[in-house]
Each structure stands twice: as C-alpha cells, then as structure tokens.
C-alpha cells in the first residue's frame, strides 16, 4: 500500500462499505531506451506489473507507453455479491479514470473470466505455469477506454489469437478460434531476435520458432525441432536453452 498515486473506488450504503476496487496506475513511460530494455528482458524496474509483462513476454511496447490502470484487487461483501456491484464499480472506474485502458491479472477460472468479460475485458495473455498461491494459470485481460487504447487492445488480442494455436499451452484448445497462421510477420522476426540475442522465454518465442521451422525445414534447428515434436520431454537445463538460442541466432546471422 505504499505505491504512489493509488486509486480506490467504493460501493457503500449509508455507513456500510459493500465493496471496493484497489487500482494502481501503470505505463506512461517516455524513455524509449528503457522500454526497449524491458522488452528484451534487460531491465525490470519496480511497478508496472502488467505493462512490463506484456512488453517483455508479448513484445508489446505500447503497454509501457500508454497510460493504464491495473486492478490490483476487487472485493464485494459476500451478502451483496451477485447483484451487479462489482460491474458497477468497474463502470465507475471507466468514467473517472483518464487512461487509455484498464488491465487485470487473475488466476483463471471460467467463472472469473466470465465476470471480467461482462465488464468489457478482453483476454490477451496466459502465464506459462500455474501460480503457487492459486493453483491456476494467471491470465491478463484488458479493457480499452481511449482510441489509442482501442487500437492497442485490438492488436494485443489479434496477436494473442494468432499465436495461441502454435503454443503448447494447456488452455490453448479452449480458446484458439482462428486457423493456424504459418506466415512469418514483423512481430515474429522481433520475437526471434529477442529470443536469440536477449532473454525472451522459449514459451513466448515458440509460435515464431514453429513458423520459422515450417518455412525453412528442421535441419538448422535439431534441438528445437525435437522439442516441438515432444515438448513434454524438454530438458529444463540452462545449457540446453542457450544452445536453442544459438540455433536461432546462427540462422538469423
């Protein structure tokens, strides 16, 4: 609770507190060099949890540039739940928050996702592994508020849907709605470079890597090609991952 510029939205009747939202401002960064370093995994300054996650893992630098409000917590008294108070609190945020988009990160359950979708949020990111605290995969959802925010959220959703079928994520089969796009685009090239030269996780680069192998053949990528065939047998070893990065780097060179 010591972060600057926090915002609190309350639902109350007379003297009784019925519900509240705790939100934290994010984004608004203007240092292009810092944003590039965040995307590459070279820097991770304090704060900007969702903004940095989308910049680093999804290559979406606009997440750090645009202004957003991250919903850190939302709570409604048990006796007052299922009456629309949560949605009304989010509506209050939309009316008063002069930002480009709202963001939220939560442990995925169908019920929680349904609530956030009712509030106008769009799914754009899955965590690679389950959170120890909740036992669920952490997901990120965004709600655009400005024209710039609308463009950004549409791009984030489009990229998420494009890459999901080529990921090995356990939730992919539930949410993949589009046909597989095998053609490499500019975001793929950036992802491949960030994997080869910097710290992009394999799970984030995997859709681009699979497109690359599809277009060039398996020969230049023996380790990665084997992994794509049997992902469950991936050696969790630092040296193996470094050799995978070298395979892509050698081909790019």
N, C-alpha and C positions, 0 to 999 in steps of 0.2 A: 504493500500500500504506500510505498514511498516514491513511486514513479510520478514524474511531473505531469500536470495537465490531465489527470484522470477525470472521467465523467461518470456521474451516477444518475440514473433515471429511476423514478419511484412511482409505484402504484399504491395509493393509500385511501382509506375511508375514515374520515374524522381523524382520530388519533392512532389508528391501527395501520401498520405497514403490511401491505398484502403481497408486494413483490418488488423486485428491483433488478436493474441491469448495471453491471460494472463494465465500463468500456475504457480502452486505452488508445490514444492517438498513435498512429504509425505513419511511416512514409514521409513525403515532403523533403526527401534528400535532394540536394542540388549538386553535390560533389560527384561528378561523372566517374572520376578515378576510383573513388570509394565504392560506388555502385558496381563498377566492373570487377573490383577485387572481391566484393561479396558474391557476385555471380560465379567467380572462379573458385571460391572457397578459400581465398587467401586472408580474408578479414571477416570477423563476425562481431561487430560492435554490440554493446548492450541494447536491449529493446528491439522493437520492430520484428517480433516473432514471426508472424505470418508473412509480412513483407519480405523478410530475408529468406524465409523458406521457399517462397515462390520464385524469388530472384535466383537463388542457388540451385534448387532442385529442378525447376522448370525453365530456367533461363529467362524469366520474365522481369526484365529490369524495371519496367513501368511500375511494378508493385512497390518499389522503393521510391520512385519519383512522385507518384500520385499520392494524395492525402487520403488516409483511410482511418476508420475507427474499428479496432478489434474488440469484439465482445468477449471479455475475459470470463465473466460468469453471468448467468441469469437464474433467478430463483423466484418461485411463487409459493406462498404458504399452501400446504397440502390441501386444506379445506377450500381453497379458492382456485385450485387447478381445474383444467378442462372447461374454463369459462371464457377463454379468449384474452385473459390478462397479459399473458406472455406476448401474444401477437400485438396487442395494443401498446405495450412497452416498446417493441421494435418499431412500430409506426411512429411513436413519439420521437425515437432516435432519428428516424429518417427525416422528420420535419424540422428538427433542431440542429442536426449535425451538418455543418457546412463542409462536407468532404466529398471525395469522388466515389467512394464505395465503402460498404461495411464488410467486415470479414469475421469469420468464426471458425475455430478449430475444435472438434469434439470427437469423442470415441464413438465410432459408427455403430448404430443400431437402426433398424428400419423405422422405429418409432421416432427417434431423434431426427433422422433425416427428413421424415415426413413433416415434422414441426417446422424445421428450417425452410423447407421448400414452400410451405404455406406462407411463410414470412417473406417469400420472394428471393430466397438464396439459391445459388446455382453451384453444383458440385464441380470442383476444379482440381482436386489433388487427393491422393491416398498416401499414407505413410507406408514405408516398406515392411515394417514389422509391427506387431501388436504392442500397445503401451502396457508397461508393467502394472501401472496403477489401475487401469480399467479392464485390461484383458481384451481390448478392442483395437481395431485399426483406427488410427487418428486420421480424420478427413478434414479438408478445408473447403468451405463454401463462401461465396461472395455475393453481395447484393449491390448492383450499380446504383448510383444516385445522380451523377452528373453525366454529360455527354461523353466526356473523356473516360469516365468510369465505365460507361456502357460499352464503348469500343474495347477497352481493356478486358472487361469480364467476358465479352464475346470471344475475344482472341484466346483468353485462357481456357474457356470451355472448349473451343474448337480444337486447340492443341491437346487438351486432356482426352477428348473423344478420339482424336486421330491416333494418339499413342497407346491408348488403353488396350486395344486388341493385340498389340505387339508386346505388351508387358506380360510377365508371368505372375501378376498379382492375383491372389485367390479371389478377390472381388470382381475381377475383370469380366467374367462371364455374365455377371448380374447386370452390369452397367454399359457394356460395349454395345453401341447402337448402330455404328457405321460399318461399312465394308472396310477391309484392310487396305490402307494406303501404303503402297510399297515404294512410291517415288520419293527420292530424297529432295528436301527443300532447304531453304536457308537456315531454318531452325535446327534441322538435322546436322548441317555442317558445323554450326556453332556448338551443338551438343558433342559432336565427335571431337572437335578441337579441345573443348573444356575437359573431356574425359582423357584425351591423350596427354595433354600438357599440364593439367591442373588437378583438381580434386573432385570432379563430378562423380557421384556414386555410380556404380555399374547399373543399378536398378533404374536410375534416371536416364542413362545413356542407352539402355538396352534397345528401345524401339528404333533408334537411329542406327545402332550397330546391326540389328537384324535387317534393316533396309539396305545397309551397305553390303552385307554378306550376300543378300539376294541379288544385288546388282553386279557384284564383282566375282562371286563364287567363293567357296570356302577355303581355297588354297592359301591365301595370305593370312588367314585367321584360324590356325589349328586349335588354339585353346578356346577361343570364343565360339567357334563353330561347334565344338564338342559340348560346351556349356549350353548352347541354345538347344541342342538335342536332348540333353539330360540335365536340366537346371538344378534338380534336387541333389545332384552329386557334386556341386561346386565345392572346391576346396576353400575353406574360409582362411586362406593364408595370404599374408601381405605380399609375399614374393609372387604368388600366382596372379594377384590383381595387378601388380606392377608389370608383369610380363604381358598381361592382356592390354594394358595401356600402351606398351611398346608395340604390340601388333598393329594397333590403330595408328599410332604415331608414325611408324615406318611406312605404312601405306599412304598416309597423308603427305609425307615428305616426297 
